[in-house]
Amino acid sequence: MTQLAQERLLLALTTKYAKSRDMFGQSLWDFQNTKFVLAEVATTARIARMYAVARVTKIFAGSNETMKDLVARSL
């Protein structure tokens, strides 16, 4: 689950960099494609986070002790 927090940090750092980087006389953030790509990355990250939470919730709600043990070790 630590990768989920790292993904949010990297997205924030990338956005900060895009806003500070100048290209062709304007900020990289001002290019429409940059915003589209970062929005797609943010959406994919949010879906992955929701999927991971749903899977972990399902595993811990069930009675499969082996899966619970595996998930607990990976956190």
C-alpha positions as CSV (number, residue, x, y, z in Angstrom):
1,M,0.0,0.0,0.0
2,T,3.0,2.3,0.3
3,Q,3.1,2.5,-3.5
4,L,-0.2,4.2,-3.4
5,A,1.1,7.1,-1.3
6,Q,4.2,7.3,-3.5
7,E,2.1,7.6,-6.7
8,R,0.3,10.6,-5.2
9,L,3.6,12.2,-4.3
10,L,5.0,11.7,-7.7
11,L,1.9,13.2,-9.4
12,A,2.2,16.2,-7.1
13,L,5.9,16.6,-7.9
14,T,5.3,16.2,-11.6
15,T,2.6,18.9,-11.6
16,K,4.9,21.2,-9.6
17,Y,7.7,20.6,-12.2
18,A,5.3,21.2,-15.2
19,K,4.2,24.5,-13.7
20,S,7.8,25.7,-13.1
21,R,9.3,24.5,-16.4
22,D,9.4,26.9,-19.4
23,M,9.2,25.7,-22.9
24,F,8.7,27.8,-26.1
25,G,8.2,30.9,-24.1
26,Q,5.5,29.6,-21.8
27,S,5.1,27.3,-18.9
28,L,4.9,23.5,-19.7
29,W,1.7,23.6,-17.6
30,D,0.1,26.0,-20.1
31,F,0.1,23.3,-22.8
32,Q,-3.3,21.6,-23.1
33,N,-1.7,18.2,-23.7
34,T,0.3,18.3,-20.5
35,K,-3.0,18.8,-18.5
36,F,-4.7,16.0,-20.5
37,V,-1.8,13.5,-19.8
38,L,-1.6,14.4,-16.1
39,A,-5.4,14.1,-15.7
40,E,-5.2,10.6,-17.3
41,V,-2.4,9.6,-14.9
42,A,-4.4,11.0,-11.9
43,T,-7.5,9.0,-13.0
44,T,-5.5,5.8,-13.5
45,A,-3.9,6.2,-10.1
46,R,-7.3,6.9,-8.4
47,I,-8.8,3.8,-10.1
48,A,-5.8,1.7,-8.9
49,R,-6.2,2.9,-5.4
50,M,-9.9,2.2,-5.3
51,Y,-9.3,-1.3,-6.8
52,A,-6.7,-2.1,-4.2
53,V,-8.9,-0.9,-1.3
54,A,-11.8,-3.0,-2.6
55,R,-9.7,-6.1,-3.0
56,V,-8.2,-5.8,0.5
57,T,-11.6,-5.2,1.9
58,K,-13.0,-8.3,0.2
59,I,-10.1,-10.4,1.3
60,F,-10.4,-9.4,5.0
61,A,-14.2,-9.7,4.9
62,G,-13.9,-13.4,3.8
63,S,-12.7,-16.4,5.7
64,N,-9.6,-17.2,3.7
65,E,-6.9,-17.0,6.3
66,T,-4.1,-17.7,3.8
67,M,-5.0,-14.7,1.7
68,K,-5.3,-12.5,4.8
69,D,-1.8,-13.6,5.9
70,L,-0.4,-12.8,2.4
71,V,-2.0,-9.4,2.2
72,A,-0.8,-8.6,5.8
73,R,2.8,-9.5,4.9
74,S,2.7,-7.3,1.7
75,L,1.6,-4.2,3.6
